[in-house]
Amino acid sequence: MLCAWDPIGVMEDPEWPRDEYDCMVGGTMRMLESGASVVDIAGYLRAEITDHFGMSPEHYDFTCIAERTRSWFQERWATL
């Protein structure tokens, strides 16, 4: 899901490493598994984009991405 979002726009470049967003996978999955709210997930994603990647947050709809991520988790992982 994070690669599909591609917040820094690198996934279309075949030469770019495929692990660019691995730093967010563990935290996001832990939040999803614990039933974190959309607001909490959005806050986490915002912090990663601003603090880790150094990107400006106004270009992103973190709530929308958090909702999509929770939906993806519920459909594909929650019952495992």
N, CA and C atoms as an extended XYZ file, in Angstrom:
240
Properties=species:S:1:pos:R:3:atomname:S:1:resname:S:1:resid:I:1 pbc="F F F"
N         0.813       -1.185        0.000 N   MET     1
C         0.000        0.000        0.000 CA  MET     1
C         0.868        1.265        0.000 C   MET     1
N         1.943        1.268        0.773 N   LEU     2
C         2.797        2.451        0.831 CA  LEU     2
C         3.499        2.709       -0.498 C   LEU     2
N         3.901        1.662       -1.187 N   CYS     3
C         4.527        1.854       -2.504 CA  CYS     3
C         3.503        2.344       -3.518 C   CYS     3
N         2.269        1.891       -3.408 N   ALA     4
C         1.215        2.377       -4.306 CA  ALA     4
C         0.950        3.855       -4.059 C   ALA     4
N         1.004        4.285       -2.806 N   TRP     5
C         0.834        5.697       -2.475 CA  TRP     5
C         2.004        6.491       -3.044 C   TRP     5
N         3.200        5.999       -2.839 N   ASP     6
C         4.441        6.588       -3.357 CA  ASP     6
C         4.558        8.088       -3.049 C   ASP     6
N         4.614        8.443       -1.778 N   PRO     7
C         4.583        9.853       -1.397 CA  PRO     7
C         5.747       10.708       -1.895 C   PRO     7
N         6.874       10.092       -2.217 N   ILE     8
C         7.972       10.921       -2.725 CA  ILE     8
C         8.167       10.735       -4.230 C   ILE     8
N         7.293        9.939       -4.854 N   GLY     9
C         7.263        9.822       -6.302 CA  GLY     9
C         8.461        9.145       -6.939 C   GLY     9
N         8.860        8.010       -6.385 N   VAL    10
C        10.031        7.323       -6.924 CA  VAL    10
C         9.734        5.942       -7.514 C   VAL    10
N         8.555        5.426       -7.324 N   MET    11
C         8.260        4.054       -7.737 CA  MET    11
C         8.161        3.872       -9.250 C   MET    11
N         8.001        4.928       -9.999 N   GLU    12
C         7.960        4.802      -11.464 CA  GLU    12
C         9.357        4.657      -12.058 C   GLU    12
N        10.371        4.973      -11.285 N   ASP    13
C        11.750        4.864      -11.758 CA  ASP    13
C        12.248        3.442      -11.503 C   ASP    13
N        12.457        2.637      -12.549 N   PRO    14
C        12.880        1.244      -12.353 CA  PRO    14
C        14.253        1.108      -11.698 C   PRO    14
N        15.029        2.158      -11.703 N   GLU    15
C        16.357        2.123      -11.091 CA  GLU    15
C        16.328        2.442       -9.594 C   GLU    15
N        15.182        2.934       -9.110 N   TRP    16
C        15.089        3.329       -7.705 CA  TRP    16
C        14.908        2.087       -6.840 C   TRP    16
N        15.551        2.014       -5.681 N   PRO    17
C        15.390        0.851       -4.794 CA  PRO    17
C        13.932        0.648       -4.393 C   PRO    17
N        13.499       -0.590       -4.368 N   ARG    18
C        12.110       -0.929       -4.036 CA  ARG    18
C        11.833       -0.880       -2.541 C   ARG    18
N        12.840       -0.625       -1.734 N   ASP    19
C        12.670       -0.629       -0.276 CA  ASP    19
C        12.535        0.780        0.306 C   ASP    19
N        12.249        1.752       -0.522 N   GLU    20
C        12.218        3.152       -0.079 CA  GLU    20
C        11.297        3.379        1.118 C   GLU    20
N        10.176        2.692        1.173 N   TYR    21
C         9.190        2.944        2.223 CA  TYR    21
C         9.188        1.881        3.323 C   TYR    21
N        10.179        1.004        3.313 N   ASP    22
C        10.253       -0.042        4.333 CA  ASP    22
C        10.288        0.540        5.747 C   ASP    22
N        10.828        1.724        5.891 N   CYS    23
C        10.924        2.356        7.207 CA  CYS    23
C         9.544        2.639        7.820 C   CYS    23
N         8.497        2.689        7.000 N   MET    24
C         7.149        2.975        7.501 CA  MET    24
C         6.291        1.721        7.651 C   MET    24
N         6.721        0.606        7.086 N   VAL    25
C         5.894       -0.599        7.077 CA  VAL    25
C         5.638       -1.123        8.481 C   VAL    25
N         6.687       -1.299        9.270 N   GLY    26
C         6.518       -1.869       10.610 CA  GLY    26
C         5.596       -1.036       11.484 C   GLY    26
N         5.832        0.254       11.540 N   GLY    27
C         5.000        1.134       12.354 CA  GLY    27
C         3.556        1.159       11.895 C   GLY    27
N         3.367        1.201       10.593 N   THR    28
C         2.007        1.220       10.052 CA  THR    28
C         1.291       -0.086       10.367 C   THR    28
N         1.963       -1.203       10.152 N   MET    29
C         1.334       -2.509       10.441 CA  MET    29
C         1.016       -2.659       11.924 C   MET    29
N         1.898       -2.234       12.794 N   ARG    30
C         1.625       -2.325       14.230 CA  ARG    30
C         0.393       -1.501       14.590 C   ARG    30
N         0.279       -0.333       13.994 N   MET    31
C        -0.889        0.512       14.260 CA  MET    31
C        -2.166       -0.159       13.758 C   MET    31
N        -2.104       -0.714       12.564 N   LEU    32
C        -3.277       -1.382       12.004 CA  LEU    32
C        -3.666       -2.592       12.849 C   LEU    32
N        -2.703       -3.382       13.242 N   GLU    33
C        -2.975       -4.576       14.054 CA  GLU    33
C        -3.559       -4.231       15.412 C   GLU    33
N        -3.193       -3.088       15.945 N   SER    34
C        -3.698       -2.698       17.262 CA  SER    34
C        -5.029       -1.952       17.177 C   SER    34
N        -5.529       -1.738       15.961 N   GLY    35
C        -6.812       -1.067       15.800 CA  GLY    35
C        -6.740        0.445       15.926 C   GLY    35
N        -5.595        1.022       15.624 N   ALA    36
C        -5.423        2.477       15.721 CA  ALA    36
C        -6.447        3.196       14.849 C   ALA    36
N        -6.800        4.379       15.272 N   SER    37
C        -7.778        5.176       14.533 CA  SER    37
C        -7.166        5.748       13.261 C   SER    37
N        -8.032        6.161       12.353 N   VAL    38
C        -7.580        6.823       11.130 CA  VAL    38
C        -6.775        8.070       11.484 C   VAL    38
N        -7.221        8.793       12.487 N   VAL    39
C        -6.525       10.011       12.916 CA  VAL    39
C        -5.106        9.680       13.377 C   VAL    39
N        -4.958        8.612       14.157 N   ASP    40
C        -3.627        8.229       14.636 CA  ASP    40
C        -2.722        7.763       13.497 C   ASP    40
N        -3.282        6.988       12.585 N   ILE    41
C        -2.493        6.520       11.445 CA  ILE    41
C        -2.078        7.704       10.578 C   ILE    41
N        -3.003        8.612       10.330 N   ALA    42
C        -2.692        9.804        9.539 CA  ALA    42
C        -1.590       10.622       10.206 C   ALA    42
N        -1.637       10.750       11.516 N   GLY    43
C        -0.602       11.477       12.249 CA  GLY    43
C         0.757       10.812       12.121 C   GLY    43
N         0.772        9.490       12.192 N   TYR    44
C         2.020        8.747       12.034 CA  TYR    44
C         2.604        8.962       10.635 C   TYR    44
N         1.764        8.829        9.613 N   LEU    45
C         2.227        9.017        8.237 CA  LEU    45
C         2.736       10.438        8.012 C   LEU    45
N         2.029       11.392        8.575 N   ARG    46
C         2.456       12.791        8.453 CA  ARG    46
C         3.834       12.992        9.094 C   ARG    46
N         4.024       12.430       10.281 N   ALA    47
C         5.310       12.557       10.974 CA  ALA    47
C         6.429       11.914       10.164 C   ALA    47
N         6.174       10.763        9.571 N   GLU    48
C         7.199       10.104        8.763 CA  GLU    48
C         7.566       10.944        7.547 C   GLU    48
N         6.566       11.485        6.883 N   ILE    49
C         6.820       12.280        5.684 CA  ILE    49
C         7.587       13.559        6.030 C   ILE    49
N         7.211       14.196        7.107 N   THR    50
C         7.878       15.457        7.462 CA  THR    50
C         9.209       15.227        8.167 C   THR    50
N         9.236       14.342        9.150 N   ASP    51
C        10.443       14.154        9.956 CA  ASP    51
C        11.490       13.261        9.279 C   ASP    51
N        11.055       12.149        8.724 N   HIS    52
C        11.999       11.203        8.129 CA  HIS    52
C        12.393       11.606        6.706 C   HIS    52
N        11.401       11.920        5.882 N   PHE    53
C        11.673       12.236        4.477 CA  PHE    53
C        11.928       13.720        4.233 C   PHE    53
N        11.574       14.563        5.200 N   GLY    54
C        11.806       15.994        5.061 CA  GLY    54
C        10.922       16.687        4.037 C   GLY    54
N         9.758       16.105        3.792 N   MET    55
C         8.832       16.664        2.810 CA  MET    55
C         7.837       17.591        3.504 C   MET    55
N         7.295       18.518        2.752 N   SER    56
C         6.297       19.443        3.269 CA  SER    56
C         4.934       18.742        3.298 C   SER    56
N         4.209       18.784        4.414 N   PRO    57
C         2.988       17.995        4.562 CA  PRO    57
C         1.768       18.494        3.790 C   PRO    57
N         1.773       19.729        3.330 N   GLU    58
C         0.556       20.258        2.716 CA  GLU    58
C         0.221       19.623        1.369 C   GLU    58
N         1.110       18.832        0.822 N   HIS    59
C         0.862       18.199       -0.470 CA  HIS    59
C         0.153       16.850       -0.347 C   HIS    59
N        -0.195       16.447        0.843 N   TYR    60
C        -0.721       15.103        1.074 CA  TYR    60
C        -2.053       15.149        1.814 C   TYR    60
N        -2.917       14.211        1.477 N   ASP    61
C        -4.166       14.013        2.210 CA  ASP    61
C        -3.959       12.784        3.093 C   ASP    61
N        -3.382       12.993        4.257 N   PHE    62
C        -3.024       11.889        5.143 CA  PHE    62
C        -4.242       11.113        5.631 C   PHE    62
N        -5.359       11.796        5.827 N   THR    63
C        -6.575       11.109        6.263 CA  THR    63
C        -7.042       10.132        5.193 C   THR    63
N        -7.030       10.557        3.962 N   CYS    64
C        -7.431        9.684        2.862 CA  CYS    64
C        -6.513        8.467        2.770 C   CYS    64
N        -5.228        8.676        2.874 N   ILE    65
C        -4.271        7.566        2.804 CA  ILE    65
C        -4.459        6.628        3.994 C   ILE    65
N        -4.682        7.177        5.170 N   ALA    66
C        -4.922        6.342        6.357 CA  ALA    66
C        -6.190        5.514        6.187 C   ALA    66
N        -7.232        6.096        5.640 N   GLU    67
C        -8.478        5.356        5.395 CA  GLU    67
C        -8.259        4.234        4.386 C   GLU    67
N        -7.553        4.538        3.307 N   ARG    68
C        -7.266        3.517        2.300 CA  ARG    68
C        -6.405        2.395        2.880 C   ARG    68
N        -5.457        2.766        3.717 N   THR    69
C        -4.582        1.765        4.330 CA  THR    69
C        -5.366        0.867        5.268 C   THR    69
N        -6.249        1.450        6.067 N   ARG    70
C        -7.083        0.623        6.960 CA  ARG    70
C        -7.991       -0.293        6.166 C   ARG    70
N        -8.583        0.203        5.093 N   SER    71
C        -9.449       -0.631        4.246 CA  SER    71
C        -8.664       -1.790        3.654 C   SER    71
N        -7.467       -1.482        3.147 N   TRP    72
C        -6.602       -2.526        2.599 CA  TRP    72
C        -6.303       -3.583        3.660 C   TRP    72
N        -5.963       -3.140        4.855 N   PHE    73
C        -5.653       -4.062        5.948 CA  PHE    73
C        -6.867       -4.922        6.292 C   PHE    73
N        -8.030       -4.318        6.419 N   GLN    74
C        -9.235       -5.057        6.771 CA  GLN    74
C        -9.589       -6.103        5.716 C   GLN    74
N        -9.410       -5.772        4.467 N   GLU    75
C        -9.747       -6.679        3.376 CA  GLU    75
C        -8.739       -7.818        3.217 C   GLU    75
N        -7.469       -7.542        3.489 N   ARG    76
C        -6.434       -8.524        3.135 CA  ARG    76
C        -5.658       -9.125        4.285 C   ARG    76
N        -5.669       -8.495        5.463 N   TRP    77
C        -4.808       -8.975        6.537 CA  TRP    77
C        -5.543       -9.248        7.839 C   TRP    77
N        -6.580       -8.547        8.138 N   ALA    78
C        -7.180       -8.585        9.471 CA  ALA    78
C        -7.628       -9.970        9.891 C   ALA    78
N        -7.989      -10.824        8.952 N   THR    79
C        -8.484      -12.146        9.310 CA  THR    79
C        -7.393      -13.200        9.361 C   THR    79
N        -6.179      -12.833        9.060 N   LEU    80
C        -5.085      -13.837        9.083 CA  LEU    80
C        -4.641      -14.142       10.478 C   LEU    80
